[in-house]
Amino acid sequence: MSNITLDGLLVKLRDPDQDLRAMAASDLLDLLKKLDISFMKDDGKQCMTALVKLLYDSQSHVQNLGMDCLGQAVCLVDAETTKEAVSSICYEIQKRGTSAESTALSVALRVMSGRISEDADAKKVLGSLAVPIASMLSNSPDMPSDVAVDVFAALSDVLMHAGAQVATDPEVVNQIQDVLLRFISHSNLSVRRRAIAVLGAFVLHVPGEQSEKALAIIFQRYEACNRASEKCILLRVLVTIARQCPERVTKIVPSIIDREINLTEEGDREERMTVLLVFETFVQHCTELVAPRRNEIYTCAVEALKYDPNYNYDDEDAMDTGSEAGDDFGDEYEDDIYEDDEDDTWDVRLSGVKLLAAIAKSGLYSPRDVAQHIGTVLIASFREREDVVRAEILATYATVIGALRESTTDSASGVAEVLQQQAPEAVTLILAAIKNYPRSTETKQLAFSVFAQLVLAKYNILDGSLSDITPVVTAALSADDTSGTLQTASSSLVKTNLKLDVLEFLRVFVQRSSVSDSAAEFLIATKDGLRENASSKAFQVPSASFTAAAGLIGLLSNAAHQSSMDVAQFVPWTEDMAQCAASLTGTDDQDLRSSVNVFIGTVLQKFGDHISAPTAQQLLIILTELKGGIVHAPAVLGAFVQAISQPTALPREIVVAVAPSVLQVIDPLLRQSSAPVVTVALNVVKALAGYGTETLASAGDHILTNIIAIISKSPESPPASALHAFAAVCPTVSEENMRSVTANLLKLLSATTVYDGQSAEALGELFETVGRSFPGLMDSWKDGIIENWSQTHARYYKQRKDSSNEAIQVPFPTAMLTNAAKSINSLYTGFYKAQGQQWTSEFLESLVFTSPRSTADIALVCLGLRALGYAAAQGWLAQSDQLAAQLDAHIKSKHDDVRDEAAAALGKYVGSYPGMFAALFASATESGSEGASASGRLQAVNVAVDQIVGTGHDKASADAMWAQITAYAQSSQGPLPDVLAQSLATFAVTFPQVFIPALAEHVSSSSDAKTKAFYITAFRTVLADRHLSAECDAELKNVLPQVLASIDDESITIRRLSLLALFTVIQSKAALIKDAVSTIEPALFRQTVVNESLIRIINMGPVKKRIDDGLDARRCAFQCVHMLVRMLPGAANTDLLAESIVRGIADDHDIRLLVLQIIHETVSTQAHMYAERLNEIAESVRKVQATKLSAKAVTQEIEKHHTILKSSVSVLVALEPVAKAATPPSAEFDKLLTEVMDSSNGLLSVYYKELTSQS
C-alpha cells in the first residue's frame, strides 16, 4: 500500500458525509486484508488512531467497519502502537461510564485481542494489554453489562495466551485479581459468569505466587462466607479451575465435600444446583478423591432427582401406563413442551441427573451396580413432568446402557441380566410418558434411542414388550410427511427426525440371529411402514428405510434356514420393496443410491431363492447398469458382487445367464485409471469365476491380458484384487496363453512386496492356482521364480561388494526373498493338490543339502532355507534328524546371510516339534559353542520359543522350556545373551499370570549381579511392549514395586538397568505405577545424588582426568524424574523433587539440560516450590558459572564451556517470573540475575538477552 493511498483513505474517514466515510472504511478493509507487510511506525499510528475514532462514529455501519479494520490492522503494527490503540479504547470506555455508546469500543477490544492471540509470536504484545484493560475495569465498575462481557472476553485472551508475561508485573497481577474478585459478585448474570471464567483462567494461566495466592483467597473466602449467593459464586470459580486443571484443587476437594455433602437436602434451589455441579465436576475430574464418599454423593444425586416439592407423584396422580400410547403419533407435532412457569425446582432435578450420569461413567461402581442401582433410579424417574428433565433422564439412561455395553464384553458381568429384568418396567414407563405428554416429540425420539440401546445390549430383551411397542412404531411410521398448508418447516423436520429414530431402532432390532413369535408379529406389523417410507420425500427417510429393510431381509434369510418362521408372507413385500428400489437406482441422492443398491444386492444374496426368477434376473441386470456413468460403478457393481458371491441364495442359472452382458460392462472398466473402479471390476471377475469356467470361458484370455496390464502399473505393490482375479481366471486361460505370459508375469511378481495379509493371501492363492491348473508349466514357473530371485540376489551381492563405504549398509533383499519363498511353496501346494499327493519338501531339501560356494549357490540355499522355514511354521515338514542336522550345519556357514536364514529356519522347524527344543537349547549353550554358530543357535532358540509359546500357546511345553532357560541362567559362568532375555519376555507376555510373577521373583532373589541384570533385561523387554493384554498389565502392576526395589541395589549396573526399566514403564504405562510412586520415589531420588565413591582420577600423561562411573545411572535417574513430572504431574514429592533440581543444576551438563526441561514443564504448577528454593538454585547456578577454562583449552572444550554457561542462564530466565512474584523476594537470586544482566558481564549478558528475546 502506498502512502498516497493510505493518506487519501484516512482523509476520507474524517469526511462529514457518512456515505464517503463508509466507502473509505470499506476500501481500507479490503486493502488491509491484502496487505502482507507491516506498516511503518508512523503510518501504523495514523491508521490506528483514525480507526479508533470510527468506533464512536454516529453511524453503526461505519462503527462495524472500523471494528473489522482494527481486527486486520492490529497484526500489521508494532507492539507500542497496539498498546496505545488499546489504551485509547479503554480510556473512551471509561469516559463514557454507563453509556451504551461504549458497545462498539468493547467489541473492537475483543476482536483485537482475539486476533493477536492467534499469533503464537505475539505473546509479549498481548501481555502488555493487561495494564490498560485492568486499569479500565478497576475504574469503571458500573459499565454496561454487554460492555463488561466484551472486556472480560479480551482479558481472558490475555490471560490464557500471555499469562506468563502478565505474571512479570506484580502490580498488574494484584489489580486483575482485585477486579475479578469484585466482579464475580456482579448483579448481572452474564457479567458474573464471564468474570468467574476469567478468574479461573487467571488461576490456571498466570504462573507464580499470585496465582496460588488467588486460589487460596478464593478458598478462604468460600470457607468464611455465610451468604449462600456468594458461596455459590466461589464454588463455580473452583469448578472452572477443576475442569481444566484438577491437580490445582486436589488439596481442597475433601474439605469442600465435607462441607457441602448435606446441603443438597437443606439448601435453597441455587445452592443445591451449585453443589450438585461441584460434585459432578469432582466425580469427572477428581475421581480418586471422591471415591471414599461415593455413596454419599450418589445419595445426593438420587435425592436431587426426587426433589419436586410442588408436585406429588402419589398413586392417585400416577402416570397412565395403558398400552394405547400410539394414538397421538399421527396428530400434532408442534414442538411444544410442558413447562410450569411458576415452578423452578426442575433444574435441581436436572443437575441430579447430570451427577448420576457422571457417577455412572466414572468407574466408581462396578458395571452391574451401575445397571442395578443407577438404572433403576433413572427408570423410576421416567415419569418426570418437565420435558427438559425427562429428556435428560432418557438420554442419560441410553448413554449409560451404551457405555455399559461397550465396557463389559463378557457375560460374567451380569449387566445383561439386570437390564433384562428392568426392561419391562422401563418400556411401560416410557410408553406412559409418551401417552401422558403426547406433544413432547423429544420424549418419543429418546424412547427409541433407549429401545435401540437395550436391543444392542441383548437382542431379545424387548420381545416380551413388543406388543406394546408395536402401535407406537406403526403410528410414527405412518405419520404423513406433510399435514396441509399450515404445516411448518419446523414441525415437518421434527416428524422426519422422529421417523429416522424409529428406523434406526428397526435397523438395530433386525440385527439378531433368531426370530421369536413376538418378534415375527412385530416385523409383520411394521414391514408396511418400511415400504411406505421407502417412497417418502423427506430427507434421509427413504435411505434409512432401505437400510433397515436390508437388515430385515438378512434376518428373514436366517429364519428360513432355521425353519423358525414362515417367510412366504414376506415375499410380496420384498418384491414390492425391490421394485421401489429399482426405480431409485438413478437418483441424484448419493446416500439413497447407495442404500438401494445394497438393498437389491442383499435381496438377491439372501432371498434370491424366494422371489420369482424373472424378478431376480431383472434386479441382477439392474445391478449391471451404470446409470450416471462409471463414477457410480463401485456402488452398483459392488452390490452385484455382493449378490452373486458365494454363498448366495441366487440361482446359478440366473448368474450364468447374466455373465456375458456384465463382462461386456466391465471390460472397459479394467482399463480405467480410477482404482475403485478397477477394483470393483476385478471383484466381478473373481465372483463370476466362482460359478465355473463357463462364465468366463470366452473371455478368460482377454481378461488375463487386462489383469497383467493392471499388475504392470504397480508391480511392487499390485492390488490384492488383481492377484485374486488372476487366480480366479487361471482355469479359463489356455495353457498356450499362460506359457506366453509366464516370463513377463514372473518378472513383474518377483518385485512384489507384500505389506498386508490380504495381499499375501492373494499372492499365495495365485501361485497355488497356477500349480493346480497348469502342472505342465510347473518347471517353467519354478525356474522363473528361482531365476528372478537369483538375479535379485546377484545385484545385491555386487552392490555390497562394490560399496567402498563401510558405514553404508546395503540392505539384504528380504522382501524379495519372502516373495519368492512363499510363491514357490504355494506353487508346489497347488501342484500336489492337483496330483492328489501329500505336501513334500523334497525339492526344498535338495536346495539346502549343498554347501554354498558361489553367489548363485548362496542365493539357492537362502531361498530353500526361507521356504523351509515357512513350511515348518505351517506344520508341513515331517520330523527328520537329518534335516535338522543340515539346518544346523548351515548355521556354521561363513556367509552371514546363510547363517541368518538357517537360524530362522531351524527355529521354526524346532517350533513345529517342541520335543526337539531341549536338544537345540543344549547345543546353543554348550561350553564349546562360541562365535557365529553359537549366536545363530541362540537366535534359533528365540524363534522356536516364539513359535511354540508366542504363536502356539503350548503351556505344557512352555513350563519345561522356561525351567531349562532359567536353570542355565542360574548356573552359567559366562555372559548371558540378551536374545535369551527376549525369549523369557515371550513367556511372560503369553502366560502373564504364571511367568510375570516368576520373572519378578528371579529379579528380586538373584544374588549374582550378572544373573539379576539378565532378568531385569527380560523384564524391560516386557515393559517395552506397547500392546500388552489387560492380564499383563494387572500382573505387572502387582510386581513393579518388587522389581524396582533393585534401584537401590549395590551394583551400579543393576541400578542403571532398574532405572531404565522405571523410565520405560513411566513413559509407556504410567497408570501401572501411579499407586506405587510414593514407595519407589525415595530410592529414585537417592540416585540423583553424586556418589563420590564412584569417582576416580586417571592420569593421561601430564593431564589428570576425572571419571564418574555413576554418571550414566544418575542421568537415567533424572530422565525418570523428567518423565515422572510429565506423565504423572503432581505425583512426585515436592521436597524430594526440589532437592534433586537444585543438585542437578550444578551437575553434569547433560543432567542440567534435563533439569531445565523439568523446570519448564513444572514452573506453572509448582511456582511455590521454586519460590521457596530460589536462594539454593542461585547458589547452584553460581557454581556452574564459576567454572574456568584451562589456558590450554582446545576449540571443542571452549564450545562446551560456552554451552554450559548458556544453559545456566537458561535456568535463571525460566525462573525469573517466579522470582519477581516471590514474597519475600530472593536476595541471592535477584543479585545473581542483576549480575548476569549487566552488559559488562560478557557472555552471560549476551546469553540473557538472546534467551529473553526468544521467550
Salt bridges, closest charged atoms under 4 A:
ASP57 OD2 - ARG21 NE 2.71
GLU80 OE1 - LYS41 NZ 2.94
GLU80 OE2 - LYS45 NZ 3.75
GLU84 OE2 - LYS45 NZ 3.65
GLU92 OE1 - LYS95 NZ 3.35
GLU92 OE1 - ARG96 NH1 2.40
GLU101 OE1 - ARG96 NE 3.89
GLU118 OE1 - ARG115 NE 3.54
ASP150 OD1 - ARG110 NH1 2.63
GLU209 OE1 - HIS1168 ND1 3.28
GLU212 OE2 - ARG248 NH2 3.47
GLU230 OE2 - ARG221 NH2 3.51
GLU230 OE1 - ARG227 NH1 3.93
ASP258 OD1 - ARG293 NH1 2.21
GLU260 OE1 - LYS231 NZ 3.18
GLU270 OE2 - ARG236 NH2 3.55
GLU271 OE2 - LYS231 NZ 3.30
GLU288 OE2 - LYS1074 NZ 3.54
GLU296 OE1 - ARG293 NE 2.52
ASP308 OD1 - ARG349 NH1 3.23
ASP308 OD2 - ARG385 NE 2.85
ASP320 OD2 - LYS435 NZ 3.20
GLU332 OE1 - ARG439 NH2 2.89
ASP336 OD2 - ARG439 NH1 3.15
ASP340 OD2 - ARG385 NH1 3.73
ASP343 OD2 - ARG385 NH2 2.26
ASP344 OD2 - ARG269 NE 3.84
ASP347 OD2 - ARG269 NH2 2.51
GLU384 OE1 - ARG349 NE 2.74
ASP387 OD1 - ARG390 NH2 2.86
ASP463 OD2 - ARG512 NH2 2.81
ASP481 OD1 - LYS499 NZ 3.14
GLU504 OE2 - ARG507 NH2 2.81
ASP528 OD1 - LYS527 NZ 3.47
ASP576 OD2 - ARG531 NE 3.03
ASP609 OD1 - HIS610 ND1 2.93
ASP667 OD2 - ARG671 NH2 3.33
ASP667 OD1 - HIS702 NE2 2.59
GLU694 OE2 - ARG652 NH2 2.66
GLU735 OE2 - ARG739 NH2 3.17
GLU765 OE1 - HIS724 ND1 2.46
GLU768 OE2 - ARG772 NH1 3.67
GLU768 OE2 - LYS833 NZ 2.62
ASP779 OD1 - LYS782 NZ 3.78
ASP783 OD1 - LYS782 NZ 3.95
ASP802 OD2 - LYS798 NZ 2.78
ASP888 OD1 - ARG937 NE 2.87
ASP896 OD1 - ARG800 NH1 3.61
ASP897 OD2 - ARG800 NH1 3.82
GLU901 OE2 - ARG866 NH2 2.66
GLU926 OE2 - ARG937 NH1 3.80
ASP959 OD1 - LYS955 NZ 2.74
ASP1033 OD1 - LYS1069 NZ 3.28
ASP1048 OD2 - ARG1086 NH2 2.40
ASP1049 OD1 - LYS1012 NZ 3.26
ASP1075 OD2 - LYS1037 NZ 3.36
ASP1108 OD2 - ARG1114 NH2 2.73
ASP1109 OD2 - ARG1096 NE 2.69
ASP1112 OD1 - ARG1115 NH1 2.88
ASP1135 OD1 - ARG1173 NH2 2.97
ASP1147 OD2 - ARG1114 NE 2.76
ASP1150 OD2 - ARG1115 NH2 3.72
GLU1161 OE2 - HIS1122 NE2 3.04
GLU1161 OE2 - ARG1126 NH2 2.69
GLU1172 OE2 - HIS1168 NE2 2.82
GLU1172 OE1 - ARG1173 NH1 3.60
GLU1216 OE2 - LYS1220 NZ 3.61
GLU1235 OE1 - ARG1182 NH1 3.06
GLU1250 OE2 - LYS1206 NZ 2.79
